[in-house]
């Protein structure tokens, strides 16, 4: 396969060298004559282990060359991969200057090309950029329509400086976003030799996964540093703490909890976070990321309230009151807080939770309810059907299996707000069914 790769910076050079090693004919394209000259001399424009040798080997073998002639690159290749930078502007916004420039020029030369050409964007761009900006630009400048003369997909890179070759050949996954499966599968052919899962999705999801990944990496580093700062203040070995912490692949380093839904609660997370922050304050240690967790959680609770109040319906049925299905623990349940807020705003509520039996509430749990919702017995109902028949709005509060058939049991005009995404993805488009963060 013949590839043209635009941008001989870090990502473009690594991508060029790796694809050339895999047997593709690769033309690197850059407006910088020094980078072009270096690569054509068999020298890498970047410094990293393996890359220099790979560039030399593939230039000598005739599989890799560079040019500043964009027309030459497009007319003599089947696929173009755009790997130019998207740096920050002074105000923090993303600069698309290079991406737009490359796409405009590429499209103008596509106008002259008779054969189908696949465009693969690997530069990091914000969600919606490809569909709102890149695709209309290419169609306008090329005079062609998507899937009729050219294809377009988003294929983000996940390369770390210093280990880029290893990351290229052993990725956690390959991600391709496209508007049609045929285009995605053409791009997938480039990675058929890799032993890694491939996810074909829509363009916006692919764009967002890249940002979610980078934001989470930044969060993990900051979390580790803040825990390290806390540990140092108390004379604790932070590295040993984090080494043991990371061995938990069931909850700590896993997909556990990474499901957008409702606020957290329960008898552990809120009170332990408060205790840690108080102890840090006693040692004059500032932990801004950890300090932001509880306010962020509170804001998420407020989002739920705003979603409900925006519907202008006064009869609400709450399915689930404990913070987690299978327990009757109501201490610091965000659903109790939600109930309290709605009652204060004059809503009529009926609640169903088979795990919450007042006769069994004892100790701290009983004290919490007597303080927060002393008239809980008037709101709880033993029959799920009673709550469904009463409500104009049904709120799924936890993932009790009883609630998985709620859409089949509701009336067509009833609105269901699912706080835990208990139903499969194919229900998302159903009318009057929504979440607060999906």
Secondary structure, DSSP 8 states (H G I E B T S, - for coil): -EEEEE--SHHHHHHHHHHHHTT-EEEEE-S-HHHHHHHHTT--SS--TTHHHHHHHHHHTTSEEEES-HHHHHHT-SEEEE-----B-TTS-B--HHHHHHHHHHHHHHTT--S-EEEEE-S---TTHIIIIIHHHHHHHHS-EETBEEEEEE------TTSHHHHHHS-SEEEEEESSHHHHHHHHGGGTTS-SEEEEE-HHHHHHHHHHHHHHHHHHHHHHHHHHHHHHHHT--HHHHHHHHTT-TTTTSSSTT-S--S---SSSHHHHHHHHHHHHHHTT---HHHHHHHHHHHHHHHHHHHHHHTTT--EEEEE--SSSTT----TT-HHHHHHHHHHHTT-EEEEE-TT--GGG--HHHHHHHHHH-TTHHHHB-S-HHHHHHH-SEEEE-S--GGGGGHHHHS-TT-EEEESS--S-GGGTTSTTEE-S--
